[in-house]
Amino acid sequence: MAFADFQKTAGNPIKFGLFMMMKLPSAFFCGVRLRSITPQKAVVSVPFKWLSQNPFRSIYFACQAMAAEMSTGVLALGHLHGQNQLVSMLVTGLQAQYFKKATERIYFTCDNGNQILQAIEKAVETGTGQTVQAVSQGKTAQGELVSTFIITWSFKVKK
């Protein structure tokens, strides 16, 4: 039920927009937006626009990384929502591969929600830090692969 509560809040563009303005202003102003979220999967987009472009007329790699990270991190936030214990989450690694020039809106999809939940549950159960590698693929609206990110998250129970 906790994920459903988070999903309802995250699905509200005004509430989630305010959260982004306060906590992730760079992502907000670059146009990174949550498109959909379930316990297993999240989709986040980033547009090709003035604030997200590089000198080569494509989406700056860091803007792609922000969207990719958000597609993985929002799943973790959803699974942490309503936990009885406080659990910290931290990115401890990032790998990226680029396949195509990003000249239009890119959609980053992560479907590792179950693995993220398992890592969180194990961290709470054992009291030891856990890591998980979440994959986010960035594709055009036509389904062409632009980039792939592997984000390593660490989860640790706060004492």
N, C-alpha and C positions, 0 to 999 in steps of 0.2 A: 504494500500500500504506500510505503514511503516513496518509491520510485514514481508511482502515479501522481502523488502530490507534486513532486519535483517536475514531472512531465507537464503538468497543468501550468505551473508557473513558467517553465522554460518555453512553453508553447505560446505564451502571451507576449507578442512582440514589444509591447510597451514596457512590461515588467523586466523582460530579459534585456531589452535595449537600455534601460536604466542601470541594470546590473553591469552591463558591458561598459557603459559610460563611466561608471564609478571604478570598476575593477580592471577593465581592459580597454582603456581609451584608444590606444593605437589601433586595435582590432576594430573597434566601433567606427572610428573615422575613416579607416581603409575600406569599410563596407562589408566586413566579415559578418555573416548572418547565419543563425541556426535555422535550417529548413525543416528538419524533422528529427524526432528522437523516439526510440523505443528502448526497452531494457537491453536489447541486443545490438542496436544499430543507431548511429547518428549521421546526419548529413548536414554539412556546413558549406556555405558558398563564399567565394570572394570574387568581386567583379574586376574587370579591367577598366580602370578609371585613373584619373590624374593622381590621386593620392596613393594608388597601389602600383603604379607603373615604375619601371626602371628606364634608363636612357636608351634601351634597345627596343622600346615600344612593346613590352610584354609585362606580365605581372611579376613584380619583384619577388625574388625567392623568399624573402622574409615574410611577405604577406601570404605566400602559399604555406609557409611553415606555421604561421599563426592559425590559419584555417584548419590545417591538418591537425595541429595540437588541440584545437578546440573540439574537433570531431571525436577525439579520444578522451579528452579531459571532461567533457560534458557528460559522457557516460559514467566516468568515475564519480563526478559530483552527484549524479542521479542515484548511484548505488550507495553513496555515503550519506545521502539525505535521510535523516531520521535515525541514524545509527545511535545506539546507546552509548558507545564509546567514541571519543574523539580520535579520528585517524587523520594523520597528515598525508598529503600527497605531493610528490615532487617529481619533475622531469629529471631523469638522470642520464638520459642518452637520446640522441637524435641522429638518424641516418636518412639521407634523401637521395633520390635518383630522379633525374629529369629526362623526359622523353620527347617532348614537343613544346614549342614556344607557346606560352599562355597568352593569347590575344583576345580572349573572351571570358565570360564568367566561368569559373571552374567550381565543380562540386566535389567536395572531399567527403568520402564515405568510410566510416570505420564500423565494422561489424564484429568487433571483439568484446562486446558487452559482457558475455558470459565469462570470458577469461578474466576480465577486469573484476567482476563480482567475486569470482573464486579467489583471486589474489587478496582482495579486501577481507573476505571471510576468513581466509587462512591467517592473515595478519592479526585479526581480532581473536581468533581461536588460539593461536600459538603465542601471541605477544611478540613475535619476531617480525622484522621487516620483510616485505615481499616485493618482488618486482614482476612486471609483466610487460611484454613488448606488444604494443598495439599498432596495427597497420592501418594507414589511411591512404586511400588512392584518390587522386585528383583527376577528374575527367570532365570533358566538355559536355554540353547538353546532348550532343550526338553520341556520347559514349567513348570518345577517343581518350586514351590514357595520356595524361600530361606529366604527372609526377606521382611518385610513391614515397611515403614517409613511414619510417618505423620509429615510434616514440616509445622510449622505455620509461615507465612510471614506477615509482617506489611508493609503497604504502607502509606506514608505521603507526602503531598505536601510540598516542600521546599519553605520557604519564603524569 
